[in-house]
Amino acid sequence: MPDDQETSLGLFKRYLANNKIFKNREVLRHSYRPQILPHRRPQIDQVASILAPALKNETPSNILIYGKTGTGKTACVRYVGTELENASGHMGTTCRVVHLNCEVIDTQYRVLAQISKSMVGTDELASDKARIHIPMTGWPTDQVYQELKNQLESSGGVLIIVLDEIDKLVKKSGDETLYNLTRINTDLRRSKVSVIGISNDLSFKDFLDPRVLSSLSEEELVFPPYNAPQLCDILQQRAEMAFADGALDEGVIPLCAALAAQEHGDARRALDLLRVSGELADREDGDRVTEANVKMAQAKIETDSMIECIATLPTQSKVVLYSMLLLEQMGQIIFTSGEVTRIYKELAPALDLDVLTHRRITDLISELNMLGVINTRVVSRGRYGRTKEMWFDANTSKIWGVILNDPRLNSDELAVRDLEWVKSLFR
Protein backbone atom coordinates (compact mmCIF):
# COMPACT_ATOMS: atom_id res chain seq x y z
CA MET A 1 0.00 0.00 0.00
CA PRO A 2 2.76 2.55 0.83
CA ASP A 3 4.32 1.84 -2.56
CA ASP A 4 1.01 2.52 -4.27
CA GLN A 5 0.68 5.74 -2.33
CA GLU A 6 4.15 6.88 -3.30
CA THR A 7 3.44 6.05 -6.94
CA SER A 8 0.29 8.17 -6.83
CA LEU A 9 2.12 11.04 -5.18
CA GLY A 10 4.86 10.74 -7.75
CA LEU A 11 2.36 11.45 -10.51
CA PHE A 12 1.41 14.79 -8.93
CA LYS A 13 4.68 15.56 -7.22
CA ARG A 14 6.01 18.08 -9.71
CA TYR A 15 2.67 19.93 -9.81
CA LEU A 16 2.43 20.16 -6.04
CA ALA A 17 6.04 21.18 -5.58
CA ASN A 18 5.81 24.37 -7.63
CA ASN A 19 4.67 27.23 -5.38
CA LYS A 20 6.29 29.93 -7.49
CA ILE A 21 3.03 31.23 -9.01
CA PHE A 22 0.03 30.92 -6.69
CA LYS A 23 -0.41 31.79 -3.05
CA ASN A 24 -4.21 31.25 -3.02
CA ARG A 25 -5.89 30.83 -6.41
CA GLU A 26 -9.36 30.51 -4.82
CA VAL A 27 -9.63 34.30 -4.49
CA LEU A 28 -9.77 34.47 -8.31
CA ARG A 29 -12.95 32.36 -8.41
CA HIS A 30 -16.39 33.89 -8.99
CA SER A 31 -17.58 32.38 -5.72
CA TYR A 32 -15.06 34.35 -3.62
CA ARG A 33 -16.58 37.36 -1.86
CA PRO A 34 -14.05 40.10 -1.05
CA GLN A 35 -14.51 42.38 1.95
CA ILE A 36 -14.15 45.43 -0.29
CA LEU A 37 -15.88 45.82 -3.67
CA PRO A 38 -13.92 48.41 -5.68
CA HIS A 39 -15.89 50.98 -7.70
CA ARG A 40 -19.30 49.86 -6.46
CA ARG A 41 -19.76 52.10 -3.40
CA PRO A 42 -22.56 54.20 -5.02
CA GLN A 43 -24.53 51.05 -5.92
CA ILE A 44 -23.96 49.52 -2.46
CA ASP A 45 -25.18 52.73 -0.81
CA GLN A 46 -28.28 52.80 -3.04
CA VAL A 47 -29.25 49.24 -2.16
CA ALA A 48 -28.51 49.86 1.54
CA SER A 49 -30.65 53.03 1.60
CA ILE A 50 -33.62 51.14 0.09
CA LEU A 51 -33.32 48.22 2.53
CA ALA A 52 -32.63 50.34 5.65
CA PRO A 53 -36.35 50.56 6.70
CA ALA A 54 -36.20 46.80 7.38
CA LEU A 55 -34.11 47.58 10.49
CA LYS A 56 -37.12 49.49 11.87
CA ASN A 57 -39.43 46.58 11.02
CA GLU A 58 -40.84 48.47 8.02
CA THR A 59 -41.34 47.05 4.51
CA PRO A 60 -38.56 48.07 2.08
CA SER A 61 -39.44 48.80 -1.54
CA ASN A 62 -39.01 46.01 -4.06
CA ILE A 63 -35.96 46.45 -6.32
CA LEU A 64 -35.09 45.45 -9.88
CA ILE A 65 -31.35 45.48 -10.59
CA TYR A 66 -29.98 45.32 -14.14
CA GLY A 67 -26.51 45.07 -15.60
CA LYS A 68 -24.41 42.92 -17.89
CA THR A 69 -22.68 39.79 -16.62
CA GLY A 70 -19.73 40.53 -14.33
CA THR A 71 -20.78 44.04 -13.24
CA GLY A 72 -20.96 43.18 -9.53
CA LYS A 73 -24.76 42.93 -9.09
CA THR A 74 -24.84 39.70 -7.11
CA ALA A 75 -21.72 40.52 -5.08
CA CYS A 76 -23.13 43.89 -4.02
CA VAL A 77 -26.53 42.48 -3.05
CA ARG A 78 -24.91 39.66 -1.05
CA TYR A 79 -22.64 42.15 0.69
CA VAL A 80 -25.52 44.48 1.65
CA GLY A 81 -27.60 41.47 2.72
CA THR A 82 -24.90 40.23 5.08
CA GLU A 83 -24.48 43.73 6.54
CA LEU A 84 -28.26 44.02 7.00
CA GLU A 85 -28.46 40.74 8.91
CA ASN A 86 -25.52 41.78 11.11
CA ALA A 87 -27.05 45.19 11.82
CA SER A 88 -30.42 43.66 12.69
CA GLY A 89 -28.71 41.42 15.24
CA HIS A 90 -27.22 44.49 16.97
CA MET A 91 -30.54 46.37 16.91
CA GLY A 92 -32.62 43.47 18.18
CA THR A 93 -34.80 43.29 15.07
CA THR A 94 -35.33 40.34 12.73
CA CYS A 95 -34.07 40.73 9.14
CA ARG A 96 -33.29 37.73 6.98
CA VAL A 97 -32.07 37.50 3.39
CA VAL A 98 -32.80 34.47 1.18
CA HIS A 99 -30.77 34.32 -2.05
CA LEU A 100 -32.13 32.09 -4.85
CA ASN A 101 -30.51 31.34 -8.21
CA CYS A 102 -33.43 31.17 -10.65
CA GLU A 103 -31.36 29.37 -13.26
CA VAL A 104 -31.71 26.33 -11.00
CA ILE A 105 -34.80 27.16 -8.92
CA ASP A 106 -37.01 28.03 -11.87
CA THR A 107 -40.61 27.14 -10.94
CA GLN A 108 -43.06 28.67 -8.46
CA TYR A 109 -43.14 25.49 -6.37
CA ARG A 110 -39.34 25.34 -6.08
CA VAL A 111 -39.07 29.03 -5.23
CA LEU A 112 -41.65 28.85 -2.44
CA ALA A 113 -40.26 25.56 -1.07
CA GLN A 114 -36.68 26.87 -1.08
CA ILE A 115 -37.69 30.08 0.73
CA SER A 116 -39.44 27.96 3.34
CA LYS A 117 -36.44 25.64 3.69
CA SER A 118 -34.07 28.60 4.15
CA MET A 119 -36.30 30.09 6.84
CA VAL A 120 -36.71 26.89 8.82
CA GLY A 121 -32.96 26.31 8.66
CA THR A 122 -32.09 29.73 10.14
CA ASP A 123 -34.98 30.48 12.49
CA GLU A 124 -34.09 29.08 15.91
CA LEU A 125 -37.11 30.74 17.52
CA ALA A 126 -39.67 29.25 15.12
CA SER A 127 -42.41 27.16 16.71
CA ASP A 128 -42.78 23.46 15.88
CA LYS A 129 -45.76 24.37 13.68
CA ALA A 130 -43.55 26.74 11.66
CA ARG A 131 -40.89 24.08 11.29
CA ILE A 132 -43.03 21.91 9.00
CA HIS A 133 -40.80 20.75 6.18
CA ILE A 134 -42.15 21.45 2.70
CA PRO A 135 -40.96 18.76 0.27
CA MET A 136 -39.36 19.95 -2.97
CA THR A 137 -42.14 18.17 -4.91
CA GLY A 138 -45.51 16.62 -4.23
CA TRP A 139 -47.71 19.26 -2.59
CA PRO A 140 -50.29 21.44 -4.35
CA THR A 141 -48.76 24.89 -4.94
CA ASP A 142 -51.57 26.56 -2.97
CA GLN A 143 -50.68 24.45 0.05
CA VAL A 144 -46.99 25.41 -0.24
CA TYR A 145 -47.93 29.08 -0.46
CA GLN A 146 -50.19 28.84 2.61
CA GLU A 147 -47.54 27.00 4.61
CA LEU A 148 -44.96 29.66 3.73
CA LYS A 149 -47.33 32.38 4.96
CA ASN A 150 -47.77 30.47 8.22
CA GLN A 151 -44.01 30.32 8.68
CA LEU A 152 -43.65 34.03 7.97
CA GLU A 153 -46.37 34.92 10.48
CA SER A 154 -44.82 32.68 13.12
CA SER A 155 -41.34 34.15 12.61
CA GLY A 156 -42.19 37.84 12.27
CA GLY A 157 -39.63 40.40 11.11
CA VAL A 158 -38.64 41.28 7.55
CA LEU A 159 -37.64 38.79 4.85
CA ILE A 160 -35.69 39.95 1.78
CA ILE A 161 -36.06 37.51 -1.12
CA VAL A 162 -33.33 37.87 -3.75
CA LEU A 163 -34.20 36.29 -7.11
CA ASP A 164 -30.93 36.15 -9.03
CA GLU A 165 -31.34 35.73 -12.81
CA ILE A 166 -35.04 36.48 -12.37
CA ASP A 167 -35.49 36.50 -16.15
CA LYS A 168 -34.89 32.71 -16.23
CA LEU A 169 -37.78 32.20 -13.80
CA VAL A 170 -40.14 34.44 -15.76
CA LYS A 171 -39.31 32.89 -19.14
CA LYS A 172 -39.63 29.33 -17.79
CA SER A 173 -42.68 29.70 -15.54
CA GLY A 174 -44.36 33.03 -16.29
CA ASP A 175 -44.96 35.81 -13.77
CA GLU A 176 -47.30 34.04 -11.32
CA THR A 177 -44.50 33.56 -8.78
CA LEU A 178 -43.75 37.29 -8.80
CA TYR A 179 -47.45 38.12 -8.65
CA ASN A 180 -47.82 36.08 -5.45
CA LEU A 181 -44.60 37.26 -3.80
CA THR A 182 -45.24 40.95 -4.47
CA ARG A 183 -48.74 40.67 -2.98
CA ILE A 184 -47.95 38.40 -0.04
CA ASN A 185 -47.75 41.36 2.35
CA THR A 186 -51.51 41.90 2.06
CA ASP A 187 -51.99 38.48 3.76
CA LEU A 188 -49.43 39.10 6.53
CA ARG A 189 -49.77 40.94 9.85
CA ARG A 190 -46.61 40.17 11.83
CA SER A 191 -44.15 39.83 8.95
CA LYS A 192 -43.02 41.79 5.89
CA VAL A 193 -41.55 40.64 2.60
CA SER A 194 -39.46 42.54 0.04
CA VAL A 195 -38.28 41.19 -3.32
CA ILE A 196 -35.02 42.00 -5.13
CA GLY A 197 -34.80 40.84 -8.75
CA ILE A 198 -31.40 40.67 -10.49
CA SER A 199 -31.18 40.31 -14.27
CA ASN A 200 -28.78 40.61 -17.20
CA ASP A 201 -31.74 41.02 -19.57
CA LEU A 202 -33.67 44.29 -19.70
CA SER A 203 -36.18 42.84 -22.16
CA PHE A 204 -37.54 40.29 -19.67
CA LYS A 205 -39.97 42.98 -18.44
CA ASP A 206 -41.85 42.46 -21.70
CA PHE A 207 -42.99 39.08 -20.29
CA LEU A 208 -44.54 40.66 -17.17
CA ASP A 209 -48.13 41.65 -16.59
CA PRO A 210 -48.26 45.47 -16.05
CA ARG A 211 -49.62 44.96 -12.52
CA VAL A 212 -46.71 42.70 -11.60
CA LEU A 213 -44.21 45.08 -13.17
CA SER A 214 -45.52 48.11 -11.27
CA SER A 215 -45.34 46.35 -7.90
CA LEU A 216 -41.99 44.64 -8.53
CA SER A 217 -40.04 47.57 -9.95
CA GLU A 218 -40.68 50.14 -7.21
CA GLU A 219 -36.97 50.92 -7.41
CA GLU A 220 -34.76 50.21 -10.43
CA LEU A 221 -30.96 50.25 -10.38
CA VAL A 222 -28.62 49.83 -13.35
CA PHE A 223 -25.05 48.63 -12.78
CA PRO A 224 -22.74 50.07 -15.47
CA PRO A 225 -19.94 47.95 -16.97
CA TYR A 226 -16.45 48.37 -15.54
CA ASN A 227 -13.90 50.22 -17.65
CA ALA A 228 -10.30 49.05 -18.07
CA PRO A 229 -8.78 51.13 -15.19
CA GLN A 230 -11.52 49.91 -12.82
CA LEU A 231 -10.88 46.29 -13.85
CA CYS A 232 -7.17 46.87 -13.18
CA ASP A 233 -8.02 47.89 -9.61
CA ILE A 234 -10.21 44.81 -9.10
CA LEU A 235 -7.53 42.48 -10.47
CA GLN A 236 -4.79 44.16 -8.44
CA GLN A 237 -6.80 43.68 -5.25
CA ARG A 238 -7.25 39.95 -5.93
CA ALA A 239 -3.74 39.44 -7.33
CA GLU A 240 -2.13 40.57 -4.06
CA MET A 241 -3.90 37.70 -2.29
CA ALA A 242 -3.73 35.15 -5.11
CA PHE A 243 -0.16 35.29 -6.41
CA ALA A 244 3.27 34.87 -4.92
CA ASP A 245 5.41 38.00 -4.76
CA GLY A 246 6.92 38.85 -8.13
CA ALA A 247 4.93 36.17 -9.98
CA LEU A 248 3.20 38.59 -12.38
CA ASP A 249 4.88 40.45 -15.22
CA GLU A 250 4.04 44.16 -15.20
CA GLY A 251 1.81 44.01 -18.28
CA VAL A 252 -0.33 41.03 -17.23
CA ILE A 253 -3.02 42.83 -15.22
CA PRO A 254 -3.46 45.74 -17.69
CA LEU A 255 -3.75 43.23 -20.57
CA CYS A 256 -6.37 41.11 -18.75
CA ALA A 257 -8.30 44.29 -17.92
CA ALA A 258 -8.13 45.62 -21.48
CA LEU A 259 -9.33 42.33 -22.98
CA ALA A 260 -12.21 42.09 -20.50
CA ALA A 261 -13.17 45.75 -21.03
CA GLN A 262 -13.70 44.89 -24.70
CA GLU A 263 -16.13 42.17 -23.50
CA HIS A 264 -18.58 44.69 -21.98
CA GLY A 265 -16.51 45.37 -18.86
CA ASP A 266 -16.99 41.90 -17.40
CA ALA A 267 -15.08 41.46 -14.11
CA ARG A 268 -15.69 37.70 -14.18
CA ARG A 269 -14.05 37.51 -17.58
CA ALA A 270 -11.06 39.49 -16.27
CA LEU A 271 -10.69 37.21 -13.24
CA ASP A 272 -10.94 34.10 -15.42
CA LEU A 273 -8.24 35.44 -17.73
CA LEU A 274 -5.92 36.17 -14.82
CA ARG A 275 -6.53 32.80 -13.13
CA VAL A 276 -6.15 30.70 -16.30
CA SER A 277 -3.01 32.66 -17.24
CA GLY A 278 -1.55 31.73 -13.86
CA GLU A 279 -2.60 28.10 -14.23
CA LEU A 280 -0.96 27.83 -17.65
CA ALA A 281 2.29 29.28 -16.30
CA ASP A 282 2.07 26.97 -13.28
CA ARG A 283 1.61 23.86 -15.45
CA GLU A 284 4.62 24.85 -17.52
CA ASP A 285 6.63 25.05 -14.27
CA GLY A 286 7.25 28.71 -14.99
CA ASP A 287 8.50 31.34 -12.55
CA ARG A 288 6.27 34.16 -13.76
CA VAL A 289 2.99 34.82 -15.53
CA THR A 290 3.61 36.64 -18.83
CA GLU A 291 1.52 38.43 -21.43
CA ALA A 292 2.00 35.39 -23.65
CA ASN A 293 0.23 33.32 -20.99
CA VAL A 294 -2.67 35.80 -21.09
CA LYS A 295 -2.99 35.42 -24.88
CA MET A 296 -3.01 31.63 -24.52
CA ALA A 297 -5.58 31.88 -21.72
CA GLN A 298 -7.83 34.04 -23.88
CA ALA A 299 -7.79 31.47 -26.70
CA LYS A 300 -8.43 28.61 -24.24
CA ILE A 301 -11.38 30.34 -22.53
CA GLU A 302 -13.01 31.26 -25.84
CA THR A 303 -12.69 27.69 -27.13
CA ASP A 304 -13.88 26.12 -23.87
CA SER A 305 -16.90 28.41 -23.56
CA MET A 306 -17.96 27.76 -27.15
CA ILE A 307 -17.61 23.99 -26.73
CA GLU A 308 -19.68 24.07 -23.54
CA CYS A 309 -22.27 26.21 -25.29
CA ILE A 310 -22.57 23.75 -28.22
CA ALA A 311 -22.82 20.76 -25.88
CA THR A 312 -25.88 22.25 -24.16
CA LEU A 313 -27.74 23.27 -27.33
CA PRO A 314 -31.22 21.79 -27.92
CA THR A 315 -31.34 18.89 -30.40
CA GLN A 316 -32.97 20.98 -33.17
CA SER A 317 -30.15 23.55 -32.98
CA LYS A 318 -27.56 20.76 -33.10
CA VAL A 319 -29.18 19.32 -36.25
CA VAL A 320 -29.04 22.76 -37.91
CA LEU A 321 -25.37 23.03 -36.91
CA TYR A 322 -24.75 19.47 -38.16
CA SER A 323 -26.20 20.49 -41.53
CA MET A 324 -23.70 23.37 -41.71
CA LEU A 325 -20.81 21.05 -40.84
CA LEU A 326 -21.78 18.72 -43.68
CA LEU A 327 -21.77 21.65 -46.11
CA GLU A 328 -18.35 22.75 -44.90
CA GLN A 329 -17.08 19.19 -45.22
CA MET A 330 -18.29 19.26 -48.82
CA GLY A 331 -15.92 22.19 -49.43
CA GLN A 332 -18.35 25.11 -49.15
CA ILE A 333 -16.63 27.75 -47.05
CA ILE A 334 -19.67 30.03 -47.29
CA PHE A 335 -23.20 28.63 -47.43
CA THR A 336 -26.74 30.02 -47.37
CA SER A 337 -29.71 29.49 -45.10
CA GLY A 338 -31.52 27.81 -48.02
CA GLU A 339 -28.76 25.22 -48.39
CA VAL A 340 -28.74 24.54 -44.65
CA THR A 341 -32.53 24.15 -44.68
CA ARG A 342 -32.38 21.65 -47.56
CA ILE A 343 -30.05 19.32 -45.63
CA TYR A 344 -31.86 19.86 -42.33
CA LYS A 345 -35.19 18.79 -43.84
CA GLU A 346 -33.61 15.49 -44.86
CA LEU A 347 -31.99 14.88 -41.48
CA ALA A 348 -34.86 15.77 -39.13
CA PRO A 349 -37.23 12.94 -40.21
CA ALA A 350 -34.38 10.41 -39.89
CA LEU A 351 -34.06 11.48 -36.24
CA ASP A 352 -37.82 11.39 -35.68
CA LEU A 353 -37.88 15.15 -35.10
CA ASP A 354 -40.59 17.60 -36.11
CA VAL A 355 -39.43 19.45 -39.24
CA LEU A 356 -39.15 23.15 -38.48
CA THR A 357 -40.21 25.90 -40.88
CA HIS A 358 -37.60 27.86 -42.82
CA ARG A 359 -38.32 30.88 -40.63
CA ARG A 360 -37.69 28.94 -37.40
CA ILE A 361 -34.49 27.48 -38.87
CA THR A 362 -33.38 31.05 -39.65
CA ASP A 363 -34.06 31.97 -36.00
CA LEU A 364 -31.85 29.09 -34.83
CA ILE A 365 -29.11 30.21 -37.23
CA SER A 366 -29.31 33.71 -35.71
CA GLU A 367 -28.94 32.22 -32.22
CA LEU A 368 -25.83 30.28 -33.32
CA ASN A 369 -24.42 33.52 -34.68
CA MET A 370 -25.18 35.34 -31.43
CA LEU A 371 -23.39 32.60 -29.46
CA GLY A 372 -20.31 33.03 -31.67
CA VAL A 373 -20.45 29.53 -33.17
CA ILE A 374 -20.80 30.87 -36.74
CA ASN A 375 -20.62 34.20 -38.54
CA THR A 376 -23.50 35.44 -40.70
CA ARG A 377 -24.28 38.27 -43.06
CA VAL A 378 -27.34 39.21 -45.11
CA VAL A 379 -26.65 39.72 -48.82
CA SER A 380 -28.87 41.01 -51.61
CA ARG A 381 -29.48 38.80 -54.64
CA GLY A 382 -31.15 41.53 -56.69
CA ARG A 383 -34.55 40.48 -57.96
CA TYR A 384 -34.17 37.15 -56.15
CA GLY A 385 -34.35 38.98 -52.81
CA ARG A 386 -32.06 38.74 -49.80
CA THR A 387 -30.48 35.69 -48.22
CA LYS A 388 -28.35 34.93 -45.19
CA GLU A 389 -24.82 33.67 -45.78
CA MET A 390 -22.79 32.02 -43.04
CA TRP A 391 -19.39 30.49 -42.36
CA PHE A 392 -17.26 29.07 -39.57
CA ASP A 393 -14.59 31.38 -38.22
CA ALA A 394 -12.39 28.68 -36.70
CA ASN A 395 -11.35 25.08 -37.17
CA THR A 396 -14.44 22.88 -36.89
CA SER A 397 -12.77 19.72 -35.58
CA LYS A 398 -13.73 20.46 -31.96
CA ILE A 399 -17.28 21.34 -33.00
CA TRP A 400 -17.51 17.99 -34.80
CA GLY A 401 -16.30 16.28 -31.64
CA VAL A 402 -19.02 17.85 -29.51
CA ILE A 403 -21.76 17.18 -32.06
CA LEU A 404 -20.79 13.52 -32.43
CA ASN A 405 -20.83 13.10 -28.64
CA ASP A 406 -24.60 13.44 -28.90
CA PRO A 407 -25.90 9.85 -29.32
CA ARG A 408 -28.73 11.00 -31.60
CA LEU A 409 -26.31 12.64 -34.01
CA ASN A 410 -23.89 9.72 -33.93
CA SER A 411 -26.53 7.13 -34.74
CA ASP A 412 -26.90 4.55 -37.49
CA GLU A 413 -29.67 6.68 -39.03
CA LEU A 414 -27.12 9.40 -39.83
CA ALA A 415 -24.18 7.16 -40.60
CA VAL A 416 -25.19 6.98 -44.26
CA ARG A 417 -25.25 10.78 -44.60
CA ASP A 418 -21.80 10.99 -46.15
CA LEU A 419 -20.24 13.46 -48.57
CA GLU A 420 -21.81 11.84 -51.65
CA TRP A 421 -25.24 11.99 -50.05
CA VAL A 422 -24.86 15.74 -49.37
CA LYS A 423 -23.67 16.37 -52.94
CA SER A 424 -26.65 14.46 -54.32
CA LEU A 425 -29.03 16.97 -52.73
CA PHE A 426 -27.59 19.78 -54.86
CA ARG A 427 -27.37 18.02 -58.22
Summary of the structure (lengths in Angstrom):
residues: 427
radius of gyration: 26.4
end to end distance: 66.8
largest distance: 80.7
contacts: 1292
relative contact order: 0.10
helix: 59%
strand: 12%
